[in-house]
Amino acid sequence: MSNKRINLKQFEGIGEWKVLAHRHNKVIDWQVKTGRDMRSKEEAETIAKLPTLIAELKKMYAREDELLDALQVIKEDLETGIAQGNIPINATNGIDLTKIRNFANDASL
């Protein structure tokens, strides 16, 4: 996987798709209904890109989990440091650690 983002604009305007089943004797034929009578080349290319999209989504979920874990650690460390008196809530240079703590708390929920 690359670090480059997938250009999601290429998927705009696709709309909702439905999965349909058609029974022929004992065989079920699964189809995707796209809102058009004929499948376009663009729709076929979109379907072909689904594995790549899923892989990128998994990568983003993993990164999101890492960031949420990091924010949780920051929040806990700040709360501990403030509670023990090791970290002043308002530092002498005007930085308000409660904003950082609150952001980490809100984002890690």
Residue frames relative to the residue before (quaternion, step in Angstrom):
aa qw qx qy qz dx dy dz
M 1.0000 0.0000 0.0000 0.0000 0.00 0.00 0.00
S 0.3586 -0.7320 0.5391 0.2120 3.52 -1.05 0.78
N 0.5275 -0.6124 0.4809 0.3398 3.53 -1.31 0.16
K 0.5235 0.6305 -0.4155 0.3947 3.57 1.28 -0.01
R 0.4430 -0.6885 0.5083 0.2671 3.54 -1.07 0.74
I 0.4710 -0.6253 0.5390 0.3111 3.52 -1.22 0.57
N 0.4134 -0.6879 0.5376 0.2586 3.56 -0.93 0.91
L 0.2364 -0.8212 0.5080 0.1078 3.57 -0.25 1.28
K 0.4742 0.6694 -0.4469 0.3568 3.61 1.21 -0.18
Q 0.6035 0.5829 -0.3618 0.4063 3.58 1.10 -0.59
F 0.7050 0.4395 -0.2602 0.4921 3.59 1.23 -0.35
E 0.4509 0.6925 -0.4565 0.3297 3.59 1.25 0.03
G 0.8006 0.3097 -0.2286 0.4592 3.53 -1.14 0.70
I 0.4385 0.7051 -0.4621 0.3115 3.58 1.22 0.09
G 0.2808 -0.7838 0.5091 0.2181 3.59 0.98 -0.78
E 0.6828 -0.4851 0.3678 0.4040 3.53 -1.35 -0.10
W 0.1756 -0.7568 0.6214 0.1015 3.53 -1.08 0.77
K 0.1959 -0.7656 0.6018 0.1153 3.57 -1.20 0.54
V 0.3411 -0.6985 0.5871 0.2259 3.54 -1.19 0.62
L 0.0888 -0.8017 0.5910 0.0004 3.54 -0.81 1.08
A 0.1928 -0.7636 0.6048 0.1180 3.55 -1.16 0.64
H 0.0794 -0.7699 0.6327 0.0258 3.54 -0.93 0.97
R 0.2399 -0.7827 0.5605 0.1254 3.56 -0.74 1.07
H 0.0241 -0.7558 0.6542 -0.0159 3.53 -0.94 1.03
N 0.7835 -0.1286 0.0084 0.6079 3.54 -0.21 1.33
K 0.7829 -0.2719 0.2065 0.5202 3.62 -0.56 -1.09
V 0.5924 0.5701 -0.3534 0.4463 3.57 1.31 0.08
I 0.2246 -0.7538 0.6022 0.1364 3.56 -0.99 0.87
D 0.1928 -0.7643 0.6097 0.0837 3.53 -0.86 1.06
W 0.1969 -0.7921 0.5719 0.0817 3.59 -0.54 1.21
Q 0.0040 -0.7977 0.6022 -0.0306 3.54 -0.93 0.93
V 0.3309 -0.6962 0.5961 0.2249 3.51 -1.33 0.40
K 0.2040 -0.7689 0.5970 0.1040 3.57 -0.72 1.10
T 0.1644 -0.8329 0.5272 0.0373 3.54 -0.61 1.20
G 0.6097 -0.5532 0.3652 0.4346 3.58 1.19 -0.03
R 0.6879 0.3845 -0.2746 0.5509 3.56 1.29 0.01
D 0.5639 -0.6068 0.4350 0.3529 3.56 -1.17 0.47
M 0.7798 0.1927 -0.1042 0.5864 3.57 1.07 -0.72
R 0.4490 -0.6708 0.5144 0.2896 3.56 -1.03 0.74
S 0.3226 -0.7516 0.5468 0.1789 3.54 -0.89 0.97
K 0.6609 -0.4812 0.3931 0.4209 3.54 -1.30 0.26
E 0.6397 0.5404 -0.3254 0.4391 3.59 0.99 -0.84
E 0.6578 0.4984 -0.3108 0.4715 3.58 0.99 -0.81
A 0.6386 0.5121 -0.3257 0.4732 3.58 1.00 -0.77
E 0.6496 0.5033 -0.3171 0.4736 3.60 1.00 -0.79
T 0.6181 0.5424 -0.3379 0.4578 3.57 1.07 -0.72
I 0.6484 0.5055 -0.3117 0.4764 3.57 0.91 -0.89
A 0.6573 0.5155 -0.3121 0.4526 3.59 0.97 -0.81
K 0.6815 0.4911 -0.2855 0.4614 3.62 1.15 -0.52
L 0.4267 0.7357 -0.4512 0.2704 3.61 1.21 -0.15
P 0.6480 0.5025 -0.3583 0.4463 3.68 0.84 -0.70
T 0.6396 0.5134 -0.3247 0.4711 3.60 1.03 -0.74
L 0.6477 0.5166 -0.3162 0.4622 3.57 0.97 -0.84
I 0.6555 0.5075 -0.3098 0.4655 3.58 0.96 -0.86
A 0.6432 0.5158 -0.3209 0.4661 3.60 0.97 -0.83
E 0.6671 0.4882 -0.3004 0.4757 3.60 0.95 -0.83
L 0.6311 0.5266 -0.3317 0.4630 3.59 1.03 -0.74
K 0.6274 0.5236 -0.3294 0.4731 3.59 1.02 -0.79
K 0.6435 0.5203 -0.3134 0.4659 3.57 1.01 -0.86
M 0.6709 0.4908 -0.2976 0.4695 3.58 0.95 -0.85
Y 0.6214 0.5268 -0.3439 0.4670 3.61 1.03 -0.71
A 0.6496 0.5113 -0.3178 0.4643 3.58 0.95 -0.85
R 0.6586 0.4951 -0.3049 0.4777 3.60 0.96 -0.85
E 0.6273 0.5282 -0.3336 0.4651 3.58 0.99 -0.78
D 0.6416 0.5194 -0.3218 0.4637 3.60 0.96 -0.84
E 0.6423 0.5189 -0.3208 0.4640 3.60 0.99 -0.84
L 0.6798 0.4894 -0.2901 0.4628 3.57 0.91 -0.90
L 0.6433 0.5089 -0.3241 0.4713 3.59 1.01 -0.76
D 0.6282 0.5187 -0.3303 0.4766 3.59 1.03 -0.75
A 0.6512 0.5142 -0.3133 0.4620 3.60 0.96 -0.86
L 0.6529 0.5048 -0.3147 0.4690 3.58 0.97 -0.81
Q 0.6206 0.5365 -0.3384 0.4609 3.57 1.04 -0.73
V 0.6459 0.5095 -0.3119 0.4753 3.60 0.98 -0.84
I 0.6382 0.5217 -0.3243 0.4641 3.60 0.95 -0.88
K 0.6602 0.5150 -0.3026 0.4554 3.57 0.89 -0.98
E 0.6902 0.4790 -0.2847 0.4617 3.58 0.83 -0.96
D 0.6532 0.5073 -0.3166 0.4644 3.60 0.97 -0.81
L 0.6574 0.4960 -0.3148 0.4719 3.58 0.96 -0.80
E 0.6504 0.5131 -0.3212 0.4589 3.59 0.92 -0.87
T 0.6585 0.5033 -0.3042 0.4697 3.59 0.96 -0.88
G 0.6826 0.4971 -0.2868 0.4524 3.57 0.88 -0.96
I 0.6578 0.4900 -0.3066 0.4828 3.57 1.00 -0.80
A 0.6665 0.5124 -0.3039 0.4481 3.60 0.91 -0.93
Q 0.7087 0.4403 -0.2554 0.4886 3.60 1.04 -0.76
G 0.4956 -0.6769 0.4164 0.3503 3.58 1.26 -0.15
N 0.4670 0.6913 -0.4355 0.3381 3.58 1.26 0.18
I 0.7586 0.2430 -0.1374 0.5888 3.58 1.19 -0.58
P 0.3151 -0.7428 0.5499 0.2158 3.60 -0.62 1.03
I 0.5371 -0.6316 0.4455 0.3378 3.56 -1.00 0.80
N 0.7727 0.1668 -0.0989 0.6045 3.59 0.95 -0.84
A 0.2753 -0.7734 0.5515 0.1478 3.55 -0.41 1.23
T 0.6701 -0.5294 0.3472 0.3874 3.55 -1.26 0.44
N 0.6956 0.4619 -0.2877 0.4691 3.60 1.10 -0.53
G 0.6440 -0.5871 0.3029 0.3857 3.59 1.24 0.36
I 0.4788 0.6527 -0.4566 0.3691 3.60 1.21 0.09
D 0.2308 -0.7787 0.5742 0.1029 3.56 -0.78 1.07
L 0.2801 -0.8021 0.5074 0.1441 3.58 -0.31 1.24
T 0.5410 0.6099 -0.4242 0.3942 3.59 1.15 -0.33
K 0.6033 0.5475 -0.3620 0.4530 3.61 1.08 -0.62
I 0.6632 0.4906 -0.3016 0.4781 3.57 0.95 -0.90
R 0.6562 0.5071 -0.3108 0.4644 3.58 0.91 -0.91
N 0.6801 0.4920 -0.2949 0.4565 3.60 0.89 -0.92
F 0.6255 0.5204 -0.3395 0.4718 3.58 1.04 -0.75
A 0.6672 0.4939 -0.3073 0.4653 3.60 0.85 -0.93
N 0.6420 0.5214 -0.3178 0.4637 3.58 1.04 -0.79
D 0.6880 0.4842 -0.2898 0.4563 3.59 0.82 -0.97
A 0.7088 0.4757 -0.2622 0.4501 3.57 0.91 -0.93
S 0.6994 0.4769 -0.2841 0.4502 3.60 1.08 -0.56
L 0.5186 0.6462 -0.4214 0.3686 3.60 1.22 0.00
